[in-house]
């Protein structure tokens, strides 16, 4: 047992990815983080930004030295100098805006959750397929080096048979955080913003779920404030998952096998995470720390650039079929906890 060690990540250097000219659709907080990471850690080019407010788009463009600011999303997706569109709007807008881009022949990177529900996700996927353009969910965690360490552990059977996954994600975002999180019309709540991380991680480890159970506490507006979720895979492995926007939780994950376990600390989904390989007697056998702990969103952008340049329509690290399966699970969870969004 003492001979067990963690494998090295195979993650390519994002600076080596081919350069694409990016158009940012909706210049909010996540778009600002995305733009900052791209400029700091890649050779990607921020070409244009669009908002319904030209002033807001221009302010964002000025902050990042972006050449073109558009006052409409239609102008952005029709811009001949834009190679790929990053859809950074609230979940409620993803379907309309991603399909606007694909109809214009533009590849898309769509923020997670990919859409409000699986029906909308399927529409985006089908529109990209019909247009012959690349599409991917911006589940940035999948592309970080420490997650490739986890991936290799699973591929190599390092942990033995995996029986249990635990993951939580809690941030103190309600009631004093972004207003959209309490707004059903914007698909607010803990699940699509925070719960998507542990649910996606559990699927990454366990594969398709054959059973999902969930309960929640709702806010006065009817969105979910916190969720407790259980999932079961076809071989009987289980995931115990949680999400809350009421308080900061440890936000850690564990993957437990018959030979050893992985403990992923602080926050498990981001670049500051530490992966520890732990024996069944609690002895730490090895650990991995990402070299770059300041940024993370640039890894997904580099993956998009590689796949688009190669002429591929999706990424093997975040396949569209898996995005759709995860959206099905989120729909199942919402049906059980009684959360519906206007217009569904």
N, C-alpha and C positions, 0 to 999 in steps of 0.2 A: 504493500500500500504506500509506503514512504517513497516509492519510485515514481508515483504519479506526479506529473507536472502539466501545467497549462500550455497549450499550443500557442504559437505566435499568430497574430492576425495577418490576413492576406490583403488588407485594405490598401488599394492604390493611393498614392499621394494625390490629393485633389488638385494640386498645382499642375500635374501632368495631364489632366483631362483636356480634350479639345475645347477651344473657346467658342461659346455660343453668345449671341446677343439676346439678352433677356428683357422681356417686358413684364413689369410688375403690375398686376391688376388688384387694386385696392391697397392703398398705402397706410395700413394700420400698424399695430405694434409688432406682429409677427413678421410683416414685410420689412420693417425696420431692422429686426434681428437678422433676417435673411440677407438683406443687402449688406449689412455690416460684416457678416461672416464671409460673403463672397468676395468683398473687396479686400478683406484682411488675409484670406487664405487660399484664393484661387486666381486663375487668369480669366475667369468669366467676365463678361462685359455687361454692365447695366446700361441698356440702351434707352429704355422708355418706361414711363410710369403713367398710370391712368387712375383717375377718380371721377366721381360724378361732379365734384367740385374742382375746377381747373386750378383755383388758388391752392387747394390742398395738394394736388398733384405737383404743382410748381414748387411749393415749399419742400416737398420730399425730394424732388429733383435737385433743388439747390443744395440740400443737405448732403447729397451723395454724388454731386457732379454728374447727374444723368442728363443726357443731351436733350431728350424730348419729354415734355409733359402733355398728356392728353386730358381733355375734359369729358371724354366719354370712353366707355369700354369698347365700343364698336370701332373707334378710331385706333385704339391700341392694337386690336387683333388684325386690323387691316393694314397696319404699318409695315411696309415692305422691308424695313430695316430690323424688324424683330424676328428672331429665329424660334423662340420658345416663350410661352406665357406661364407665369407663376400666378395661380389663383389663390389669393390670400384673404378673401372676404369671409364673412360668417358662413357657417354650414348651410344656412337657409338659401344662400345665393349660389352655391357651387354648381348645381346642375345647369342653371341658366347661363352662367358665365363661362363654365368650362365648355359647354356646347357651342357658345358663341365663338370661342377660340377654335375649336376643332372644325366647325363649319367654314372657318376662314383658312383652314389648312395649317393651323399652328399646333405643334405639340404642346402638351399641357402637363404641368406639375400642380396637382390640386391638394390644397391643405387637408390635413386630417381633422376630423373624420371626413372621408371622401365626399359624403353627401348627407342629407338628413336620414335617408333610409335606403334600403337595397334597391327599390324600384328606381330611385333617382340615380343611384350609382350605376345600375345597369344601363340607363339611358346614356350616361356619360361614356361608358365603355363602348356601347354600340355605336355612338356617334364618332368616337375616335377610330373605331375599326372601319366604319363606312368611309371615313375620310382618309384612311391609310396613314394616320399620324400616331405618334407616341403619346401614351398617357400613363401617369403614375400617381399613386397616393403619396403625399409628402409625410410619410411615417419615418421621420429622419433617424429615429433610433436604429432602424434596421441596417443603416449604412455606417454606423460608428465602429471603430476598431474593436472595442470591448465586446460588442455583440457578435463580431466575427469569431472572437475567442469562444464565446458560448456556442456559436454555430458549429465550430470545429469539434468542440467537446461532444456535442450531440452526434455529429457525423461519425466520429471515431469510437463512440461507445465508451468514452472515458469514465462516465459516471455509473456505468452498468445500466440496468433497466430503470428508467425514470418513472416514478409513481406519483410524485406530487410537485406542483408548482404553486408558489405563493407570491403575490405581488399586490402592492397598494400604491395609490397615488392620491395624496391629499395636499391641497393648497388653500390658504386662507383668502378666498376670493369673493365670499359672500357674507354679509350684504354690502361690503365696502369696496368691492372690486368692479370690474367692467359691467356696465348696465346690461349688456347683451346676454350675460350669463343668467340673468333672471327673467329674460324675455322669451316666452314660448314662440313668438313669431320669428325669432332669430335662432331657433333650435337651441335655446340656452339649457343650462343644467350641468351637472357634474359628468354625466356619462359621455357625451360626445367630445367634451374638452379634455377631461382627465381620465375617465374610465377607459377610453379608447387605448390608452397605453398598457395597462395590465391585461386587458382582453386581447389585444394584438400580441403582446408578449406570450401569453398563455397559448395562443394558437401557433405562434412561431415554434414553441417548444413541443407542444402536444399533438399538433395537427387538428383535423376537423373535430368539432364537438358533436357528440351524439345526445347530450343532455345539457341544458342550461337552466339554472334556477336563480331567481333574483328577488330582492326586496329593497325598498328604499324609504327615505324620509323626504317629503316634498316641501318646497317653499310655499309661501302664500300665493305666488303666481302660478303654481302648478308644476314647475319644473323640479327635477330631482336635485336635492341638496347633497345627499350621499347615498351610496349604493353598496350593497353586499351581494356578491355574485359567486356562484359555484358552477364550474363546468366539468364535464366528464368526456374523455376521449374514447375512441372505439376499443382500446385495449384496457380500459378501466382506470387509466391515470386520471387524476383530478387536479383542478386548479381552484384555489381559494383566493378570490380577488376582491379588492375594495377601492372605492373612489369617494372623495368628499371635497366639497369646496367650502367647508365650514372651518377647517383647521389644517395646519401643516402636520402631516404624518411623516413617519420615517421614510416613506417612498422607497422601499427596498424590494428586492425580489430574491427568491431562492428556487433552485431547481434541484430536487432531491432524488438521487438514484440509489441503487442497491450497493454500489461500491463507494460512492462519495457524493458530495453535494457542492453546488455553486451558491455562494452568497454574494449578491450584487448590492453594494451599498451606495448610497448617497448622491444624488437621486439615480435610481437604477437605469433610467431611460436616457440620461444625458452624459456629456463628455467627462464630468467629474466622477463618474461611477468607478468603483473599485471592485474587480471580480476576484473573489477569494475561493480557492479550491480547498474544501474542508473534508477531512476524513470523518467516518461515522463516529469516532470517539471524540470529535471536536477539535482535533489537531489541524492547524492550518498548514497545508502542504505547499501551497504556492499562491501567488497573487499577481494580478495584472492591473496596471494603471495606464490610462491613455496618456500619450505624450502631450497632446494638446488638450488642455482642460478649459480653455477660454471660449472656444467656439465649437459648433457641431453641425449647423445647418448646411455648411458648405459641402459636406460629404454627399448629401442627397443630390445637390446641384451637379456635382462632378459625375455622379452616376447617370443622371439625365444626359449630360453632355456626351458621355461615352456611348450610351445606347442610341441616342438620336444620330450621332455621327456615324455609327455603325449601321444605321438603317433599320434598327429594331423598333418594334411597336410597344414593348414593355420591358421591365427589368426582371430578371430571374430572382433578384433579392426581395422584391415586393410585387409579385405577380398580380395581375388584375383579378384573376379568379380568386386569389386569397383575399384581396380587398373586398370582393363581393361576398365571400363566405363570412368574413368578419362583420360586414354590414348586416347580413342575415342574423347573426348572433345578437347584434345590438338591437335589431328590430324585435327579436324574441324577448330580450331583457325589458325593453320599453313596454311591450305588451303585458308582461307580468307585473310591472310596477305602475302601470296605468298612466303613462306619459305619452301624450300625442301632441303634435305640433299643428298649428292652424294650417289648413289647406291639404293635409294628408288624407 
